[in-house]
Amino acid sequence: AAAEALVKGYTDLRNQGTTRETITATPRILESLIRISESLAKMELREEVTEADVAEAIRLLKAATYAAAIDPETGLIDMEQLIVGMGHARRKRAKDIEGLLQEVLAERLSAGDTLTTIDNMKAVVNERLADRKEQVASEAEFMSALRACETQGLCRRQGKQIEAR
C-alpha cells in the first residue's frame, strides 16, 4: 500500500509539467521521497513505511521545493527553475529571441551585408517580435542571445559592431 502511494505521489509530481520540456520531478526526487518516508517510519520506531509516511514525505517535499521551484509565470513546479535559474517560459523566450537573431544574421550573410551595429540588429529583432505580437527584447535578453550566437560562431562582436559569419 505504501509502495503504491509512493508511485502515485511521484507520478502526480511528474505529471504537473504541462510539456516535455518542463521537468517537475526527477528520479532523485523519487529517491528522496523513499528516504524521507523511511526516516519518518524510523522516527516512530517502525520497520515498515505506511501510506501516512509517504503522504507526509510528499507534503514535506512540496513545502521545501515549492517556493524555489515554482515558475513565476506559469505557477507550476519546474525543477529546471532550480537548476538553470529561470522557468520554462523564460527559457522558451530566450530560445525564440536567439532563433530570431540567427535568422537575421543568416539573412544578412546571404545578402552580403555582414557588418552592422548592435543597435541595428536589436531593432530588427524587436521589429520581428512586434510582428509576432510579442514583447520587445530587453537589453539582457538580446545580449544573452548575441553571446549564444557568438559562441556558435555565427557572428563576431567588435565594439558596437556585429559581423555576421
Buried (B, 14 or more C-beta within 10 A) or exposed (E): EBEEBBEEBBEEBBEEBEEEEBBBBBEEBBEBBBEBBBEBBEEEEEEEBBBBBBBBBBEBBEEEBEEEBBBEBBEBBBBBBEEBEBBBBBBBBBEBBBEBBBEBBEEBBEEEEBEBEBEBBBEBBBEBBEEEEBEBBEEEBBBBBBEBBBEEEBBEBEEEEBBBE
